[in-house]
Amino acid sequence: MQLPDFPPISGETLEAIGDRYDLRAGEISRLEDVGIFNAIYLVGGEYVLRVPRDAHPFVDAIRKESLAVPAARAAGVRTPVLVAFDDSLELLPVPYAIYERVHGETLGALDLGPEDTPWVWHQVGLDLARLHEGVGEYGLVAGLECEPLPDPRPMPEELASAGYFTAEEARWLSGWLDLLAPFALAPLPRRFRHGDLQTTNVMIIPDPPTYLALIDWGACGWGDAAHDFAGIPLRAVPFMLEGYREVAPLPEDATAEARILWRHLQISLYLLGRPPQPGLSWAERPAAMLLEIMRFFLGSPVRPWTNLYRAP
């Protein structure tokens, strides 16, 4: 996957950004990349600078962030304060955003599974419910859309033709998708979605694991609320649903689990044609997603999950 470059940034430019917003930054250092959209800089001890790659999809994403974060915070979602958004292009060839720093670590940087962090996922579910119930489809966020993914039902046959598995596995996967399709493709209420809820976008205190905030809103937009339960291990989803349903049921709640499972299969099959992605987050690794689905169902989940599994 060939990505456009990040814009080169000199030390003098970084200092000028700090001075423009009177951040009294002192040292500015680039952090290790875990996502693919933004270069992240630690500005002093209290701020984070996000600079997108120099191409339209990445620039568009950071513009979406600048609209989404105030709306999410107004709905009670725990996410960092947006200190500044600059699209003047006076200091950089791309827009950039500055946030207050969350003093913690991303969950994706730690060697912790869902069974180690059930209360973290419960709290994430609470925040998703606040987001979906609290942001209305009006104002600046009304026109924001999530990037659609294609219908996954043709994908098993295409992947079998490419040699990823045989026609027999393709028939089984296609049958599973056919089972879920009536729930996933039905007309559904629209909710404002985070759009990229993966472990590297969940900030926690490591010991004991304590939820702090959701970050990275560049993929946000309107759509099925159930899609915000993808991009993470499926074993985490029951903990999230428990937290979510303390606030409100999901829209069309009776089919929520079916739609979530469809989304996990859709993303993993869509990405399966990629080469390995060393160094990137769990959500960029489709083989891990497919293995996670297997782990979840081998763990004897309760209803309604058991009604959604298609045995080979």
PyMOL commands that set and color helices and strands:
alter all, ss='L'
color gray80, all
select helices_A, chain A and resi 11-20+56-74+107-109+114-116+118-134+139-141+155-161+167-184+199-201+225-229+234-247+253-271+282-284+286-298+305-308
alter helices_A, ss='H'
color red, helices_A
select strands_A, chain A and resi 28-30+38-43+47-52+82-86+96-100+105-106+191-193+202-205+210-214+221-223
alter strands_A, ss='S'
color yellow, strands_A
deselect
rebuild
show_as cartoon
